[in-house]
């Protein structure tokens, strides 16, 4: 099974929200880990759920949110690290699913 990296998850989140990030002056390759997506208006409360769903679909994983403190759920760095560390591949044959090279 391929493990996700913090950088791959962070890059995916930034790509998903590229327009508002760029509008706020954040180049996608240099978004700070401390950026709170909710507080900065990048996503709203529904956007949190959409973001988790998009990550699960993109990487074909199940995100375990029980281990992530609620106050870190929308902070880019902690969320990216958590998804990379505490996600499990979905489905019986998911261990054979390779993320694309842009996801590594």
MOPAC internal coordinates of N, CA, C and O (Angstrom, degrees):
PM7 1SCF
backbone

  N    0.0000 0     0.00 0     0.00 0    0    0    0
  C    1.4458 1     0.00 0     0.00 0    1    0    0
  C    1.5277 1   108.82 1     0.00 0    2    1    0
  O    1.2310 1   120.90 1   -43.00 1    3    2    1
  N    1.3256 1   115.88 1   137.00 1    3    2    1
  C    1.4570 1   121.83 1   178.25 1    5    3    2
  C    1.5216 1   108.71 1   -84.52 1    6    5    3
  O    1.2310 1   120.93 1   -47.43 1    7    6    5
  N    1.3090 1   115.84 1   132.57 1    7    6    5
  C    1.4553 1   119.81 1   177.55 1    9    7    6
  C    1.5181 1   109.54 1   -89.52 1   10    9    7
  O    1.2310 1   120.92 1   -36.41 1   11   10    9
  N    1.3193 1   115.84 1   143.59 1   11   10    9
  C    1.4531 1   121.23 1   175.73 1   13   11   10
  C    1.5148 1   109.40 1   -78.97 1   14   13   11
  O    1.2310 1   120.91 1   -32.06 1   15   14   13
  N    1.3049 1   115.87 1   147.94 1   15   14   13
  C    1.4607 1   119.77 1   174.59 1   17   15   14
  C    1.5255 1   109.10 1  -104.04 1   18   17   15
  O    1.2310 1   121.61 1   -24.24 1   19   18   17
  N    1.3136 1   114.53 1   155.76 1   19   18   17
  C    1.4618 1   121.66 1   175.35 1   21   19   18
  C    1.5249 1   109.60 1   -55.21 1   22   21   19
  O    1.2310 1   120.41 1   135.50 1   23   22   21
  N    1.3267 1   116.83 1   -44.50 1   23   22   21
  C    1.4736 1   121.70 1  -177.71 1   25   23   22
  C    1.5226 1   111.68 1   -62.95 1   26   25   23
  O    1.2310 1   120.10 1   140.17 1   27   26   25
  N    1.3454 1   117.41 1   -39.83 1   27   26   25
  C    1.4671 1   120.80 1  -179.67 1   29   27   26
  C    1.5235 1   111.02 1   -65.84 1   30   29   27
  O    1.2310 1   120.61 1   138.23 1   31   30   29
  N    1.3127 1   116.44 1   -41.77 1   31   30   29
  C    1.4684 1   120.44 1   179.89 1   33   31   30
  C    1.5238 1   109.70 1   -68.37 1   34   33   31
  O    1.2310 1   120.28 1   135.66 1   35   34   33
  N    1.3200 1   117.07 1   -44.34 1   35   34   33
  C    1.4621 1   120.93 1   179.30 1   37   35   34
  C    1.5241 1   110.75 1   -60.87 1   38   37   35
  O    1.2310 1   120.60 1   135.82 1   39   38   37
  N    1.3160 1   116.46 1   -44.18 1   39   38   37
  C    1.4693 1   121.15 1   179.02 1   41   39   38
  C    1.5309 1   110.11 1   -60.65 1   42   41   39
  O    1.2310 1   120.28 1   137.51 1   43   42   41
  N    1.3297 1   117.06 1   -42.49 1   43   42   41
  C    1.4682 1   120.90 1   179.52 1   45   43   42
  C    1.5290 1   110.96 1   -62.54 1   46   45   43
  O    1.2310 1   120.44 1   135.66 1   47   46   45
  N    1.3163 1   116.76 1   -44.34 1   47   46   45
  C    1.4653 1   120.42 1   179.13 1   49   47   46
  C    1.5234 1   110.29 1   -62.00 1   50   49   47
  O    1.2310 1   120.55 1   136.30 1   51   50   49
  N    1.3120 1   116.56 1   -43.70 1   51   50   49
  C    1.4628 1   120.53 1   179.96 1   53   51   50
  C    1.5238 1   111.30 1   -64.85 1   54   53   51
  O    1.2310 1   120.06 1   141.02 1   55   54   53
  N    1.3211 1   117.48 1   -38.98 1   55   54   53
  C    1.4667 1   120.76 1   177.87 1   57   55   54
  C    1.5236 1   110.86 1   -65.34 1   58   57   55
  O    1.2310 1   120.33 1   140.75 1   59   58   57
  N    1.3250 1   116.97 1   -39.25 1   59   58   57
  C    1.4613 1   120.99 1  -179.60 1   61   59   58
  C    1.5249 1   111.66 1   -64.67 1   62   61   59
  O    1.2310 1   120.99 1   152.03 1   63   62   61
  N    1.3204 1   115.71 1   -27.97 1   63   62   61
  C    1.4652 1   120.86 1  -176.20 1   65   63   62
  C    1.5290 1   111.20 1  -120.94 1   66   65   63
  O    1.2310 1   120.85 1  -145.00 1   67   66   65
  N    1.3115 1   115.99 1    35.00 1   67   66   65
  C    1.4645 1   120.61 1  -174.12 1   69   67   66
  C    1.5230 1   113.50 1   -62.15 1   70   69   67
  O    1.2310 1   119.81 1   137.11 1   71   70   69
  N    1.3143 1   117.97 1   -42.89 1   71   70   69
  C    1.4730 1   119.72 1  -176.65 1   73   71   70
  C    1.5239 1   112.46 1   -60.22 1   74   73   71
  O    1.2310 1   119.56 1   126.46 1   75   74   73
  N    1.3509 1   118.45 1   -53.54 1   75   74   73
  C    1.4672 1   116.60 1   179.98 1   77   75   74
  C    1.5326 1   112.90 1   -66.70 1   78   77   75
  O    1.2310 1   119.82 1   146.79 1   79   78   77
  N    1.3284 1   117.96 1   -33.21 1   79   78   77
  C    1.4616 1   119.61 1   178.49 1   81   79   78
  C    1.5262 1   110.98 1   -64.67 1   82   81   79
  O    1.2310 1   120.65 1   134.34 1   83   82   81
  N    1.3312 1   116.36 1   -45.66 1   83   82   81
  C    1.4641 1   120.22 1   179.13 1   85   83   82
  C    1.5235 1   110.89 1   -65.33 1   86   85   83
  O    1.2310 1   120.62 1   141.11 1   87   86   85
  N    1.3229 1   116.43 1   -38.89 1   87   86   85
  C    1.4606 1   120.77 1   178.50 1   89   87   86
  C    1.5328 1   111.26 1   -60.90 1   90   89   87
  O    1.2310 1   120.97 1   147.09 1   91   90   89
  N    1.3421 1   115.75 1   -32.91 1   91   90   89
  C    1.4654 1   120.62 1   179.61 1   93   91   90
  C    1.5297 1   112.00 1   -84.93 1   94   93   91
  O    1.2310 1   120.32 1  -179.67 1   95   94   93
  N    1.3340 1   116.99 1     0.33 1   95   94   93
  C    1.4537 1   120.42 1   177.35 1   97   95   94
  C    1.5159 1   115.20 1    88.44 1   98   97   95
  O    1.2310 1   120.21 1  -159.54 1   99   98   97
  N    1.3236 1   117.20 1    20.46 1   99   98   97
  C    1.4623 1   121.28 1   178.92 1  101   99   98
  C    1.5266 1   109.77 1  -102.49 1  102  101   99
  O    1.2310 1   119.52 1   -73.40 1  103  102  101
  N    1.3431 1   118.52 1   106.60 1  103  102  101
  C    1.4654 1   118.95 1   173.49 1  105  103  102
  C    1.5289 1   108.45 1   -61.84 1  106  105  103
  O    1.2310 1   120.29 1   -41.81 1  107  106  105
  N    1.3264 1   117.06 1   138.19 1  107  106  105
  C    1.4620 1   120.70 1  -172.30 1  109  107  106
  C    1.5211 1   113.84 1   -61.30 1  110  109  107
  O    1.2310 1   120.04 1   154.46 1  111  110  109
  N    1.3163 1   117.53 1   -25.54 1  111  110  109
  C    1.4665 1   119.99 1   179.66 1  113  111  110
  C    1.5249 1   112.51 1   -89.53 1  114  113  111
  O    1.2310 1   120.52 1  -173.92 1  115  114  113
  N    1.3399 1   116.60 1     6.08 1  115  114  113
  C    1.4631 1   119.31 1  -177.28 1  117  115  114
  C    1.5276 1   111.78 1  -144.63 1  118  117  115
  O    1.2310 1   120.09 1  -140.72 1  119  118  117
  N    1.3140 1   117.43 1    39.28 1  119  118  117
  C    1.4639 1   121.15 1   177.91 1  121  119  118
  C    1.5290 1   107.51 1   -83.04 1  122  121  119
  O    1.2310 1   120.03 1   -52.37 1  123  122  121
  N    1.3220 1   117.55 1   127.63 1  123  122  121
  C    1.4677 1   119.54 1  -177.11 1  125  123  122
  C    1.5284 1   112.75 1   -67.44 1  126  125  123
  O    1.2310 1   120.98 1   -36.76 1  127  126  125
  N    1.3180 1   115.73 1   143.24 1  127  126  125
  C    1.4655 1   121.39 1   177.95 1  129  127  126
  C    1.5237 1   111.66 1   -60.56 1  130  129  127
  O    1.2310 1   120.07 1   154.17 1  131  130  129
  N    1.3140 1   117.47 1   -25.83 1  131  130  129
  C    1.4616 1   122.24 1  -176.76 1  133  131  130
  C    1.5205 1   113.39 1   -78.53 1  134  133  131
  O    1.2310 1   120.07 1   173.08 1  135  134  133
  N    1.3283 1   117.48 1    -6.92 1  135  134  133
  C    1.4633 1   121.07 1  -177.15 1  137  135  134
  C    1.5239 1   110.12 1   -63.98 1  138  137  135
  O    1.2310 1   120.83 1   -56.16 1  139  138  137
  N    1.3272 1   116.02 1   123.84 1  139  138  137
  C    1.4645 1   121.71 1   176.49 1  141  139  138
  C    1.5238 1   106.85 1   -95.02 1  142  141  139
  O    1.2310 1   121.08 1   -69.68 1  143  142  141
  N    1.3224 1   115.54 1   110.32 1  143  142  141
  C    1.4552 1   121.54 1  -175.32 1  145  143  142
  C    1.5259 1   112.72 1   -60.75 1  146  145  143
  O    1.2310 1   120.18 1   145.08 1  147  146  145
  N    1.3116 1   117.25 1   -34.92 1  147  146  145
  C    1.4555 1   121.70 1  -179.45 1  149  147  146
  C    1.5271 1   110.98 1   -75.73 1  150  149  147
  O    1.2310 1   120.19 1   129.73 1  151  150  149
  N    1.3152 1   117.25 1   -50.27 1  151  150  149
  C    1.4609 1   120.97 1  -178.13 1  153  151  150
  C    1.5215 1   112.85 1   -64.48 1  154  153  151
  O    1.2310 1   120.23 1   149.08 1  155  154  153
  N    1.3164 1   117.16 1   -30.92 1  155  154  153
  C    1.4669 1   120.92 1  -179.79 1  157  155  154
  C    1.5264 1   112.69 1   -85.34 1  158  157  155
  O    1.2310 1   120.22 1   177.52 1  159  158  157
  N    1.3393 1   117.18 1    -2.48 1  159  158  157
  C    1.4549 1   120.80 1   177.34 1  161  159  158
  C    1.5202 1   114.63 1    80.75 1  162  161  159
  O    1.2310 1   120.20 1  -165.89 1  163  162  161
  N    1.3256 1   117.22 1    14.11 1  163  162  161
  C    1.4596 1   121.32 1   177.44 1  165  163  162
  C    1.5306 1   109.51 1   -70.57 1  166  165  163
  O    1.2310 1   120.89 1   139.58 1  167  166  165
  N    1.3339 1   115.91 1   -40.42 1  167  166  165
  C    1.4623 1   122.15 1   175.97 1  169  167  166
  C    1.5293 1   108.48 1  -132.04 1  170  169  167
  O    1.2310 1   121.17 1   -18.22 1  171  170  169
  N    1.3289 1   115.37 1   161.78 1  171  170  169
  C    1.4585 1   120.09 1   173.01 1  173  171  170
  C    1.5273 1   107.91 1  -110.52 1  174  173  171
  O    1.2310 1   120.15 1     7.59 1  175  174  173
  N    1.3073 1   117.32 1  -172.41 1  175  174  173
  C    1.4704 1   119.16 1  -175.95 1  177  175  174
  C    1.5285 1   111.93 1   -61.73 1  178  177  175
  O    1.2310 1   119.68 1   142.68 1  179  178  177
  N    1.3056 1   118.22 1   -37.32 1  179  178  177
  C    1.4580 1   120.53 1   175.19 1  181  179  178
  C    1.5243 1   110.30 1   -68.72 1  182  181  179
  O    1.2310 1   120.73 1   146.94 1  183  182  181
  N    1.3203 1   116.20 1   -33.06 1  183  182  181
  C    1.4606 1   121.44 1   178.80 1  185  183  182
  C    1.5150 1   113.04 1   -62.03 1  186  185  183
  O    1.2310 1   120.05 1   151.86 1  187  186  185
  N    1.3211 1   117.51 1   -28.14 1  187  186  185
  C    1.4699 1   121.15 1   176.86 1  189  187  186
  C    1.5288 1   109.22 1   -62.08 1  190  189  187
  O    1.2310 1   120.80 1   131.77 1  191  190  189
  N    1.3133 1   116.07 1   -48.23 1  191  190  189
  C    1.4628 1   120.74 1   179.04 1  193  191  190
  C    1.5243 1   111.19 1   -64.25 1  194  193  191
  O    1.2310 1   120.80 1   138.53 1  195  194  193
  N    1.3198 1   116.08 1   -41.47 1  195  194  193
  C    1.4607 1   120.29 1   178.66 1  197  195  194
  C    1.5244 1   111.14 1   -63.03 1  198  197  195
  O    1.2310 1   120.49 1   139.78 1  199  198  197
  N    1.3253 1   116.67 1   -40.22 1  199  198  197
  C    1.4624 1   121.39 1   179.60 1  201  199  198
  C    1.5266 1   110.96 1   -62.10 1  202  201  199
  O    1.2310 1   120.14 1   133.17 1  203  202  201
  N    1.3208 1   117.34 1   -46.83 1  203  202  201
  C    1.4700 1   120.97 1   179.52 1  205  203  202
  C    1.5248 1   109.93 1   -61.67 1  206  205  203
  O    1.2310 1   120.63 1   135.99 1  207  206  205
  N    1.3277 1   116.41 1   -44.01 1  207  206  205
  C    1.4694 1   120.51 1   178.91 1  209  207  206
  C    1.5263 1   110.80 1   -61.77 1  210  209  207
  O    1.2310 1   120.07 1   136.57 1  211  210  209
  N    1.3256 1   117.47 1   -43.43 1  211  210  209
  C    1.4640 1   121.19 1   179.24 1  213  211  210
  C    1.5271 1   111.39 1   -63.02 1  214  213  211
  O    1.2310 1   120.07 1   138.78 1  215  214  213
  N    1.3230 1   117.46 1   -41.22 1  215  214  213
  C    1.4610 1   120.45 1   178.47 1  217  215  214
  C    1.5246 1   110.71 1   -64.86 1  218  217  215
  O    1.2310 1   120.74 1   136.98 1  219  218  217
  N    1.3259 1   116.20 1   -43.02 1  219  218  217
  C    1.4642 1   119.64 1   179.10 1  221  219  218
  C    1.5253 1   111.10 1   -61.68 1  222  221  219
  O    1.2310 1   120.40 1   139.19 1  223  222  221
  N    1.3169 1   116.83 1   -40.81 1  223  222  221
  C    1.4626 1   120.19 1  -179.99 1  225  223  222
  C    1.5252 1   111.48 1   -71.66 1  226  225  223
  O    1.2310 1   120.20 1   136.04 1  227  226  225
  N    1.3041 1   117.23 1   -43.96 1  227  226  225
  C    1.4650 1   120.70 1  -177.17 1  229  227  226
  C    1.5223 1   112.11 1   -62.57 1  230  229  227
  O    1.2310 1   120.48 1   135.06 1  231  230  229
  N    1.3248 1   116.69 1   -44.94 1  231  230  229
  C    1.4579 1   120.93 1  -176.51 1  233  231  230
  C    1.5294 1   112.73 1   -98.44 1  234  233  231
  O    1.2310 1   120.28 1   179.66 1  235  234  233
  N    1.3264 1   117.07 1    -0.34 1  235  234  233
  C    1.4619 1   123.25 1  -178.55 1  237  235  234
  C    1.5268 1   110.90 1    51.63 1  238  237  235
  O    1.2310 1   122.02 1  -120.83 1  239  238  237
  N    1.3232 1   113.74 1    59.17 1  239  238  237
  C    1.4615 1   122.80 1  -177.47 1  241  239  238
  C    1.5171 1   109.70 1  -132.39 1  242  241  239
  O    1.2310 1   121.23 1    -9.33 1  243  242  241
  N    1.3103 1   115.25 1   170.67 1  243  242  241
  C    1.4614 1   123.16 1   167.56 1  245  243  242
  C    1.5237 1   106.35 1  -115.19 1  246  245  243
  O    1.2310 1   120.46 1   -56.77 1  247  246  245
  N    1.3157 1   116.73 1   123.23 1  247  246  245
  C    1.4566 1   121.32 1  -178.50 1  249  247  246
  C    1.5217 1   109.19 1   -88.53 1  250  249  247
  O    1.2310 1   120.58 1   -54.79 1  251  250  249
  N    1.3267 1   116.50 1   125.21 1  251  250  249
  C    1.4637 1   122.89 1   178.14 1  253  251  250
  C    1.5281 1   108.36 1   -91.34 1  254  253  251
  O    1.2310 1   120.65 1   -78.46 1  255  254  253
  N    1.3306 1   116.37 1   101.54 1  255  254  253
  C    1.4606 1   120.68 1  -177.16 1  257  255  254
  C    1.5212 1   113.53 1   -88.02 1  258  257  255
  O    1.2310 1   120.04 1   174.65 1  259  258  257
  N    1.3209 1   117.52 1    -5.35 1  259  258  257
  C    1.4599 1   120.10 1  -178.37 1  261  259  258
  C    1.5239 1   112.45 1   -66.73 1  262  261  259
  O    1.2310 1   119.86 1   154.51 1  263  262  261
  N    1.3163 1   117.87 1   -25.49 1  263  262  261
  C    1.4629 1   121.56 1  -177.21 1  265  263  262
  C    1.5247 1   113.65 1   -92.88 1  266  265  263
  O    1.2310 1   120.07 1   176.11 1  267  266  265
  N    1.3224 1   117.47 1    -3.89 1  267  266  265
  C    1.4607 1   120.96 1  -178.05 1  269  267  266
  C    1.5222 1   109.84 1  -102.09 1  270  269  267
  O    1.2310 1   119.92 1   -58.60 1  271  270  269
  N    1.3361 1   117.75 1   121.40 1  271  270  269
  C    1.4617 1   119.73 1   177.81 1  273  271  270
  C    1.5248 1   110.49 1   -58.80 1  274  273  271
  O    1.2310 1   120.21 1   -40.06 1  275  274  273
  N    1.3169 1   117.20 1   139.94 1  275  274  273
  C    1.4627 1   122.61 1  -175.74 1  277  275  274
  C    1.5220 1   112.18 1   -54.83 1  278  277  275
  O    1.2310 1   119.93 1   142.92 1  279  278  277
  N    1.3253 1   117.74 1   -37.08 1  279  278  277
  C    1.4698 1   120.15 1  -177.70 1  281  279  278
  C    1.5350 1   112.49 1   -70.35 1  282  281  279
  O    1.2310 1   120.05 1   167.40 1  283  282  281
  N    1.3260 1   117.52 1   -12.60 1  283  282  281
  C    1.4604 1   120.87 1   178.54 1  285  283  282
  C    1.5310 1   112.88 1  -103.40 1  286  285  283
  O    1.2310 1   120.41 1   178.45 1  287  286  285
  N    1.3075 1   116.82 1    -1.55 1  287  286  285
  C    1.4592 1   121.83 1  -175.29 1  289  287  286
  C    1.5289 1   112.67 1   -60.19 1  290  289  287
  O    1.2310 1   119.91 1   148.51 1  291  290  289
  N    1.3141 1   117.78 1   -31.49 1  291  290  289
  C    1.4635 1   120.27 1  -176.70 1  293  291  290
  C    1.5259 1   113.20 1  -111.18 1  294  293  291
  O    1.2310 1   120.06 1  -172.23 1  295  294  293
  N    1.3246 1   117.48 1     7.77 1  295  294  293
  C    1.4678 1   121.37 1   177.85 1  297  295  294
  C    1.5298 1   107.81 1   -90.86 1  298  297  295
  O    1.2310 1   120.68 1   -55.71 1  299  298  297
  N    1.3202 1   116.30 1   124.29 1  299  298  297
  C    1.4611 1   122.91 1  -169.43 1  301  299  298
  C    1.5266 1   114.13 1   -52.48 1  302  301  299
  O    1.2310 1   119.63 1   127.65 1  303  302  301
  N    1.3198 1   118.31 1   -52.35 1  303  302  301
  C    1.4613 1   121.18 1  -176.47 1  305  303  302
  C    1.5166 1   113.42 1   -64.44 1  306  305  303
  O    1.2310 1   119.75 1   124.09 1  307  306  305
  N    1.3350 1   118.08 1   -55.91 1  307  306  305
  C    1.4630 1   119.32 1   179.56 1  309  307  306
  C    1.5379 1   113.07 1   -60.01 1  310  309  307
  O    1.2310 1   120.16 1   141.34 1  311  310  309
  N    1.3275 1   117.31 1   -38.66 1  311  310  309
  C    1.4623 1   119.79 1   178.49 1  313  311  310
  C    1.5240 1   110.41 1   -64.62 1  314  313  311
  O    1.2310 1   120.23 1   134.24 1  315  314  313
  N    1.3248 1   117.17 1   -45.76 1  315  314  313
  C    1.4695 1   121.25 1   179.99 1  317  315  314
  C    1.5217 1   110.96 1   -60.84 1  318  317  315
  O    1.2310 1   120.71 1   134.40 1  319  318  317
  N    1.3270 1   116.26 1   -45.60 1  319  318  317
  C    1.4605 1   120.94 1  -179.51 1  321  319  318
  C    1.5249 1   110.57 1   -63.65 1  322  321  319
  O    1.2310 1   120.87 1   136.80 1  323  322  321
  N    1.3245 1   115.94 1   -43.20 1  323  322  321
  C    1.4590 1   120.76 1  -179.31 1  325  323  322
  C    1.5254 1   110.89 1   -62.26 1  326  325  323
  O    1.2310 1   120.51 1   132.71 1  327  326  325
  N    1.3195 1   116.64 1   -47.29 1  327  326  325
  C    1.4632 1   120.20 1  -179.81 1  329  327  326
  C    1.5209 1   110.02 1   -60.43 1  330  329  327
  O    1.2310 1   120.41 1   138.12 1  331  330  329
  N    1.3239 1   116.82 1   -41.88 1  331  330  329
  C    1.4655 1   120.79 1  -179.98 1  333  331  330
  C    1.5314 1   111.67 1   -64.76 1  334  333  331
  O    1.2310 1   120.04 1   141.47 1  335  334  333
  N    1.3163 1   117.54 1   -38.53 1  335  334  333
  C    1.4673 1   121.58 1  -174.84 1  337  335  334
  C    1.5235 1   114.25 1   -87.14 1  338  337  335
  O    1.2310 1   119.81 1   143.15 1  339  338  337
  N    1.3152 1   117.96 1   -36.85 1  339  338  337
  C    1.4610 1   120.96 1  -169.12 1  341  339  338
  C    1.5145 1   114.34 1  -116.59 1  342  341  339
  O    1.2310 1   120.31 1  -151.20 1  343  342  341
  N    1.3088 1   117.02 1    28.80 1  343  342  341
  C    1.4552 1   121.08 1   176.97 1  345  343  342
  C    1.5124 1   109.24 1  -104.96 1  346  345  343
  O    1.2310 1   121.00 1   -31.48 1  347  346  345
  N    1.3027 1   115.69 1   148.52 1  347  346  345
  C    1.4565 1   120.66 1   176.81 1  349  347  346
  C    1.5142 1   108.67 1  -121.78 1  350  349  347
  O    1.2310 1   121.40 1   -32.78 1  351  350  349
  N    1.3127 1   114.93 1   147.22 1  351  350  349
  C    1.4591 1   120.24 1   178.51 1  353  351  350
  C    1.5158 1   109.39 1   -65.69 1  354  353  351
  O    1.2310 1   120.79 1   -43.64 1  355  354  353
  N    1.3198 1   116.10 1   136.36 1  355  354  353
  C    1.4659 1   121.69 1   179.90 1  357  355  354
  C    1.5200 1   110.38 1   -86.15 1  358  357  355
  O    1.2310 1   120.79 1   -29.84 1  359  358  357
  N    1.3138 1   116.10 1   150.16 1  359  358  357
  C    1.4539 1   121.27 1   173.39 1  361  359  358
  C    1.5096 1   113.13 1    81.65 1  362  361  359
  O    1.2310 1   120.82 1   -21.98 1  363  362  361
  N    1.3086 1   116.04 1   158.02 1  363  362  361
  C    1.4626 1   121.93 1  -176.44 1  365  363  362
  C    1.5079 1   112.62 1   -66.52 1  366  365  363
  O    1.2310 1   119.67 1   139.91 1  367  366  365
  N    1.3354 1   118.23 1   -40.09 1  367  366  365
  C    1.4575 1   120.72 1  -177.64 1  369  367  366
  C    1.5025 1   112.45 1   -98.13 1  370  369  367
  O    1.2310 1   119.83 1  -164.29 1  371  370  369
  N    1.2906 1   117.93 1    15.71 1  371  370  369
  C    1.4523 1   120.72 1  -173.32 1  373  371  370
  C    1.5084 1   113.35 1   -66.53 1  374  373  371
  O    1.2310 1   119.64 1   158.62 1  375  374  373
  N    1.3052 1   118.30 1   -21.38 1  375  374  373
  C    1.4567 1   119.62 1   177.90 1  377  375  374
  C    1.5098 1   112.16 1   -62.32 1  378  377  375
  O    1.2310 1   120.25 1   161.29 1  379  378  377
  N    1.3230 1   117.13 1   -18.71 1  379  378  377
  C    1.4496 1   121.68 1   179.00 1  381  379  378
  C    1.5196 1   112.58 1   -91.66 1  382  381  379
  O    1.2310 1   119.81 1   177.59 1  383  382  381
  N    1.3063 1   117.98 1    -2.41 1  383  382  381
  C    1.4517 1   121.47 1  -177.08 1  385  383  382
  C    1.5169 1   109.09 1   -85.18 1  386  385  383
  O    1.2310 1   120.84 1   -57.62 1  387  386  385
  N    1.2983 1   116.00 1   122.38 1  387  386  385
  C    1.4485 1   121.89 1  -178.72 1  389  387  386
  C    1.5267 1   108.91 1  -100.80 1  390  389  387
  O    1.2310 1   119.56 1   -51.30 1  391  390  389
  N    1.3178 1   118.44 1   128.70 1  391  390  389
  C    1.4510 1   118.88 1   172.76 1  393  391  390
  C    1.5164 1   109.06 1   -68.30 1  394  393  391
  O    1.2310 1   120.10 1   -24.27 1  395  394  393
  N    1.3108 1   117.41 1   155.73 1  395  394  393
  C    1.4589 1   119.66 1   178.30 1  397  395  394
  C    1.5109 1   109.11 1   -66.25 1  398  397  395
  O    1.2310 1   120.39 1   -17.29 1  399  398  397
  N    1.3161 1   116.87 1   162.71 1  399  398  397
  C    1.4650 1   120.34 1  -177.58 1  401  399  398
  C    1.5098 1   111.55 1   -61.65 1  402  401  399
  O    1.2310 1   119.62 1   152.80 1  403  402  401
  N    1.3418 1   118.33 1   -27.20 1  403  402  401
  C    1.4515 1   119.42 1   178.34 1  405  403  402
  C    1.5185 1   112.24 1   -73.87 1  406  405  403
  O    1.2310 1   119.83 1   166.98 1  407  406  405
  N    1.3284 1   117.92 1   -13.02 1  407  406  405
  C    1.4581 1   121.90 1   179.81 1  409  407  406
  C    1.5286 1   112.51 1   -90.60 1  410  409  407
  O    1.2310 1   119.69 1   170.16 1  411  410  409
  N    1.3176 1   118.19 1    -9.84 1  411  410  409
  C    1.4678 1   120.54 1  -175.91 1  413  411  410
  C    1.4908 1   111.96 1   -87.81 1  414  413  411
  O    1.2310 1   120.10 1   180.00 1  415  414  413

